[in-house]
Amino acid sequence: TVQGKPAEAEASARRALALSPRLADAYVNLTNALTAQSRLDEAEAACRRAIELAPDLPEAHGALANTLTALGRIPEAVERYRHALALKPDYAELHGNLIFALDFEPRTTAAEAFAERRRWNESHARPLMPAAVRHDNDPSPERKLRVGYVSADFREHSAAMVFGPVVLSHDPERVEAVCYSGVSTPDHVTARFQEAAALWRSTVGVSDAALAQMIRDDGID
């Protein structure tokens, strides 16, 4: 599914279930594959079966929340996201999905949305601060500034429409834009970012620690 091959992922999940019909993880994988194909009613049914088999599996509740979000049933999705996070507080990706869903919940105030972002920071970013290392780049104001961008959305995606103009509009005489791309299926928009970047790094399959070291090695300001 991550590689943009949901039909193949669905076939793999169904083979797993044929071998082990009570394998909750396989139902979760099936849910994700069906959701990626916009077969949302089937996806919901598959994920509810996963929860029946493993009521405390956070990935099952998270997958159901993602499906409910795609179905536009935002209040239900928010409730399910919070349940999954109660089971697995360090589930950073799912916490991000909760923030996304809250932006579509009309009853969510701007203050509440911002507070959830602060909670994400406290839960998932701040614990990493002790690992920060000394920043010893050359402070000369005369040299080019090297700016790094990390995203899985250097592609045809709404997020790229927001940050794209920033990345693409740098003056190459003053700024070197370095892109760390988590895009697994590049497209024509990806190609535009690649052309604009002074350095392009694929981060697909790269661990967080390895990415952090890569950024340090590249001398990002």
C-alpha positions in Angstrom: 0.0 0.0 0.0 2.8 2.4 0.9 4.3 1.8 -2.6 1.1 2.7 -4.3 0.1 -0.9 -5.1 -3.1 -1.3 -3.1 -4.5 -4.1 -5.2 -1.4 -6.2 -4.7 -1.6 -5.4 -1.0 -5.2 -6.5 -0.9 -4.3 -9.8 -2.6 -1.5 -10.4 -0.1 -3.7 -9.7 2.9 -6.4 -12.1 1.6 -3.8 -14.8 1.1 -2.7 -14.3 4.7 -6.3 -14.6 5.9 -6.8 -17.7 3.9 -3.9 -19.2 5.8 -4.9 -17.7 9.2 -8.5 -16.5 9.3 -8.2 -15.0 12.8 -5.1 -12.9 12.1 -6.1 -9.4 13.1 -3.0 -7.8 11.6 -4.0 -9.1 8.2 -7.4 -7.5 8.5 -5.7 -4.2 9.3 -3.6 -4.6 6.2 -6.7 -5.4 4.2 -8.4 -2.3 5.6 -5.6 -0.1 4.5 -5.5 -1.6 1.1 -9.3 -1.3 0.6 -9.2 2.3 1.9 -6.5 3.2 -0.6 -8.9 1.9 -3.3 -11.8 4.0 -1.9 -13.7 0.8 -1.1 -14.6 2.3 2.2 -17.6 0.2 3.3 -15.6 -3.0 2.7 -12.6 -1.4 4.6 -14.8 -0.6 7.6 -16.2 -4.1 7.7 -12.7 -5.6 7.6 -11.4 -3.4 10.3 -14.3 -4.0 12.6 -13.5 -7.7 12.2 -9.9 -6.9 13.3 -11.2 -5.2 16.4 -13.4 -8.1 17.2 -10.4 -10.4 17.1 -8.0 -8.0 18.9 -9.9 -5.3 20.8 -6.7 -3.8 22.2 -4.8 -3.6 18.9 -4.1 0.2 18.5 -3.3 -0.3 14.7 -6.8 -1.7 14.2 -8.5 1.3 15.9 -6.2 3.6 13.9 -7.0 2.0 10.6 -10.7 2.3 11.4 -10.3 5.9 12.3 -8.6 6.6 9.0 -11.4 4.9 7.1 -14.0 6.8 9.1 -12.2 10.0 8.2 -12.3 9.1 4.5 -16.1 8.4 4.9 -16.5 11.9 6.3 -17.7 10.5 9.7 -15.3 12.9 11.5 -16.7 12.8 15.1 -16.6 9.0 15.1 -13.0 9.1 13.6 -11.8 11.5 16.3 -13.2 9.3 19.1 -11.5 6.2 17.5 -8.2 8.1 17.2 -8.3 9.0 20.8 -9.0 5.5 21.8 -6.1 4.2 19.7 -3.8 6.8 21.3 -4.9 5.8 24.8 -3.8 2.3 23.9 -0.5 3.5 22.3 0.5 7.0 23.5 3.7 7.1 21.4 1.7 6.5 18.1 3.0 9.7 16.5 1.7 9.0 13.0 -1.8 8.4 14.3 -1.6 11.5 16.5 -0.9 13.5 13.3 -4.0 11.9 11.7 -6.1 13.0 14.7 -4.9 16.6 14.1 -5.8 16.3 10.4 -9.3 15.0 11.3 -9.9 17.8 13.9 -9.3 20.4 11.2 -12.5 19.0 9.5 -14.5 18.9 12.7 -16.7 22.1 12.8 -16.9 22.1 16.5 -13.1 22.2 17.0 -12.0 25.7 17.8 -8.7 27.2 16.7 -7.5 27.1 20.3 -8.4 23.4 20.6 -6.7 22.5 17.3 -3.5 24.4 18.4 -3.6 22.7 21.8 -3.6 19.3 20.1 -0.5 20.3 18.1 1.2 21.3 21.3 0.3 17.9 22.8 1.9 16.3 19.7 5.0 18.3 20.2 5.2 17.4 23.9 4.6 13.7 23.3 6.7 13.0 20.2 9.2 15.9 19.5 10.3 17.2 22.9 11.6 13.8 24.1 14.1 13.8 21.3 15.6 17.1 22.3 18.4 15.6 24.4 19.7 13.9 21.3 20.3 17.3 19.6 24.0 17.9 18.8 26.0 21.2 18.6 25.3 23.2 15.5 28.7 24.2 14.3 28.0 25.4 10.7 30.0 28.4 9.4 28.1 31.5 10.6 29.3 33.7 7.8 26.5 35.8 6.5 28.2 36.0 3.1 27.8 32.3 2.2 24.7 30.6 0.7 22.1 29.5 3.3 21.4 25.8 3.1 17.8 25.1 3.9 16.5 21.5 4.2 12.9 20.4 3.7 11.6 17.0 4.9 8.3 15.7 3.4 6.6 12.7 2.0 4.5 15.1 -0.1 6.9 16.2 -2.8 4.2 15.1 -5.2 0.7 15.9 -6.5 -0.8 16.6 -3.0 -2.6 19.4 -1.3 0.3 19.9 1.1 2.7 20.5 -1.8 0.3 23.2 -3.1 0.9 25.0 0.2 4.7 24.7 0.7 5.6 24.2 -2.9 5.9 28.0 -3.8 8.3 28.4 -0.9 10.6 25.6 -2.0 10.4 26.5 -5.7 10.9 30.2 -5.3 14.3 30.3 -3.6 16.9 32.5 -5.2 19.6 29.8 -6.0 22.3 32.5 -5.7 21.4 33.0 -2.0 19.8 29.7 -0.9 20.5 26.0 -1.5 17.3 24.1 -1.1 17.9 20.5 0.0 14.9 18.1 -0.2 14.6 15.0 1.9 11.8 13.1 0.1 9.7 10.3 1.5 7.8 9.9 -1.8 7.6 6.3 -2.8 5.8 6.9 -6.1 7.2 10.0 -7.8 5.2 12.0 -10.3 5.4 15.2 -12.4 5.3 17.4 -9.3 8.1 15.4 -7.8 10.2 16.2 -10.9 9.6 19.9 -10.5 10.9 19.8 -6.9 13.9 17.7 -8.0 14.8 20.3 -10.6 14.6 23.1 -8.1 16.6 21.4 -5.4 20.4 21.8 -5.1 20.4 18.4 -3.5 17.8 15.6 -3.5 17.7 12.8 -0.9 15.3 9.9 -0.9 14.3 9.0 2.7 12.2 6.0 1.8 13.1 3.2 4.2 15.5 5.5 6.1 15.3 5.4 9.9 14.7 8.6 11.9 18.2 8.4 13.4 19.8 7.9 10.0 17.9 10.8 8.5 19.0 13.1 11.4 22.6 12.1 10.7 22.1 12.6 7.0 20.9 16.2 7.6 23.9 16.9 9.9 26.3 15.5 7.3 24.7 17.7 4.6 25.4 20.8 6.7 21.8 22.1 6.8 21.5 25.5 8.4 
